[in-house]
């Protein structure tokens, strides 16, 4: 009984604190895709690089290409989404179709996204994603680039958005 309860708690934590999304939303809506590239300065570049290094180590270990950091549009959309999640105090994929369409309009073929909250370091968040089949599928997807929105809220807790795309 105790083991089942612990497993349920761990599964619930994964669902609550980490989430992912792929191109599953209708993207034909007329939407505003404008983004201010200067917001990328909010991103924790070192934490993002650490996450990318761990993701790329995993990808290489299974024979996949490494991802290139996109510090322009993908990161701007990721930062914007992280700001939105912090404002709501919850992780989500709201408006993923806007981020996906915007990147596709700039040459992306496929777009995916992982989000998380509350992890203190890159290793913890990447391990969480790799231990979740849906997140792992995104990490191991057919992508070439990645953008990040990783920074802390006013309670000093990290929120994470990692966008993946194939170009």
C-alpha positions as CSV (number, residue, x, y, z in Angstrom):
1,X,0.0,0.0,0.0
2,X,2.8,2.4,0.9
3,X,4.6,1.7,-2.4
4,X,1.4,2.3,-4.4
5,X,0.8,5.6,-2.6
6,X,4.4,6.7,-3.1
7,X,4.1,5.9,-6.8
8,X,0.9,7.8,-7.1
9,X,2.4,10.8,-5.4
10,X,5.5,10.7,-7.8
11,X,3.2,10.4,-10.8
12,X,1.0,13.3,-9.6
13,X,4.1,15.4,-9.1
14,X,5.3,14.7,-12.6
15,X,1.9,15.7,-14.0
16,X,1.7,18.8,-11.8
17,X,5.3,20.0,-12.2
18,X,6.2,19.1,-15.8
19,X,4.2,19.1,-19.0
20,X,4.8,18.8,-22.7
21,X,3.1,19.6,-26.0
22,X,3.5,18.7,-29.7
23,X,1.8,20.1,-32.8
24,X,-1.6,18.9,-31.9
25,X,-3.5,22.1,-32.0
26,X,-5.3,23.7,-35.0
27,X,-3.0,26.4,-36.3
28,X,-5.3,27.9,-38.9
29,X,-6.6,30.7,-36.7
30,X,-5.6,34.3,-37.5
31,X,-3.4,35.1,-34.6
32,X,-0.9,37.8,-33.6
33,X,2.6,36.3,-33.7
34,X,4.5,39.5,-33.0
35,X,7.2,39.2,-30.3
36,X,9.7,41.6,-28.9
37,X,13.1,39.9,-29.2
38,X,14.6,42.0,-26.4
39,X,12.7,40.0,-23.8
40,X,15.2,37.2,-24.3
41,X,17.4,39.0,-21.8
42,X,15.2,37.7,-19.0
43,X,16.2,34.1,-19.8
44,X,18.7,32.5,-17.4
45,X,21.3,31.7,-20.2
46,X,23.5,29.5,-18.0
47,X,20.6,27.3,-16.7
48,X,19.3,27.1,-20.3
49,X,22.8,26.0,-21.6
50,X,23.0,23.4,-18.8
51,X,19.6,22.0,-19.8
52,X,20.6,22.0,-23.5
53,X,23.9,20.2,-22.7
54,X,22.0,17.5,-20.7
55,X,19.4,17.1,-23.4
56,X,22.1,16.9,-26.1
57,X,24.1,14.3,-24.0
58,X,21.0,12.2,-23.9
59,X,20.2,12.7,-27.6
60,X,23.8,11.7,-28.6
61,X,23.7,8.7,-26.3
62,X,20.9,7.2,-28.4
63,X,22.3,8.3,-31.8
64,X,20.3,11.5,-32.4
65,X,21.6,14.9,-33.6
66,X,22.4,17.6,-31.0
67,X,20.1,20.7,-30.9
68,X,21.3,24.2,-31.6
69,X,20.4,26.9,-29.1
70,X,18.1,29.5,-30.7
71,X,18.5,32.7,-28.7
72,X,16.2,34.7,-31.0
73,X,12.6,33.9,-31.8
74,X,12.3,30.5,-30.1
75,X,13.7,31.9,-26.9
76,X,11.6,35.0,-27.1
77,X,8.4,32.9,-27.4
78,X,9.6,30.7,-24.6
79,X,10.3,33.7,-22.3
80,X,6.9,35.2,-23.1
81,X,5.2,31.9,-22.2
82,X,7.2,31.6,-19.0
83,X,6.1,35.1,-18.1
84,X,2.5,34.0,-18.7
85,X,2.9,30.9,-16.5
86,X,4.4,32.9,-13.7
87,X,1.5,35.4,-13.9
88,X,-0.9,32.5,-13.6
89,X,1.2,30.6,-11.0
90,X,0.8,27.4,-13.0
91,X,2.4,25.5,-15.8
92,X,0.5,25.0,-19.0
93,X,0.6,25.0,-22.8
94,X,-1.9,27.7,-23.3
95,X,-1.6,29.3,-26.7
96,X,1.0,26.7,-27.9
97,X,-0.5,27.0,-31.3
98,X,0.6,30.6,-31.5
99,X,4.2,29.8,-30.7
100,X,4.1,26.8,-33.1
101,X,2.7,28.8,-35.9
102,X,5.0,31.7,-35.4
103,X,8.1,29.4,-35.6
104,X,6.6,27.6,-38.6
105,X,6.1,30.9,-40.3
106,X,9.9,31.5,-39.8
107,X,10.8,28.2,-41.4
108,X,10.2,25.5,-38.7
109,X,8.7,22.2,-39.9
110,X,7.7,20.8,-36.6
111,X,7.5,22.3,-33.1
112,X,7.3,20.7,-29.6
113,X,7.4,22.1,-26.1
114,X,8.2,21.0,-22.5
115,X,7.4,23.1,-19.5
116,X,8.1,22.6,-15.8
117,X,8.1,24.4,-12.4
118,X,9.9,24.2,-9.2
119,X,13.1,22.4,-10.0
120,X,16.3,23.9,-8.7
121,X,18.8,22.8,-11.3
122,X,19.1,21.6,-14.9
123,X,19.7,18.0,-13.9
124,X,16.5,17.7,-11.9
125,X,14.3,19.2,-14.6
126,X,15.9,17.1,-17.4
127,X,15.7,13.9,-15.3
128,X,12.0,14.6,-14.6
129,X,11.3,15.1,-18.3
130,X,13.3,11.9,-19.2
131,X,11.3,9.9,-16.7
132,X,8.0,11.0,-18.3
133,X,7.2,9.2,-21.5
134,X,5.5,12.2,-23.1
135,X,8.3,14.6,-22.2
136,X,11.0,12.1,-23.3
137,X,9.2,11.7,-26.6
138,X,9.6,15.5,-27.2
139,X,13.3,15.5,-26.1
140,X,13.9,12.6,-28.5
141,X,11.9,14.1,-31.3
142,X,13.0,15.0,-34.8
143,X,14.2,18.5,-34.0
144,X,17.3,20.6,-34.8
145,X,16.9,23.7,-32.6
146,X,15.7,24.7,-29.1
147,X,14.8,27.9,-27.4
148,X,14.4,28.6,-23.7
149,X,12.4,30.7,-21.2
150,X,14.0,29.8,-17.9
151,X,13.8,32.2,-14.9
152,X,12.5,32.6,-11.4
153,X,9.3,34.0,-10.1
154,X,9.1,36.5,-7.2
155,X,9.3,33.5,-4.8
156,X,12.7,32.5,-6.2
157,X,11.3,29.3,-7.9
158,X,12.2,28.5,-11.5
159,X,9.7,28.1,-14.3
160,X,10.8,26.4,-17.5
161,X,9.7,26.5,-21.1
162,X,11.8,24.7,-23.7
163,X,10.7,24.9,-27.3
164,X,12.0,22.4,-29.8
165,X,11.7,22.8,-33.6
166,X,12.9,21.2,-36.8
167,X,14.3,23.5,-39.5
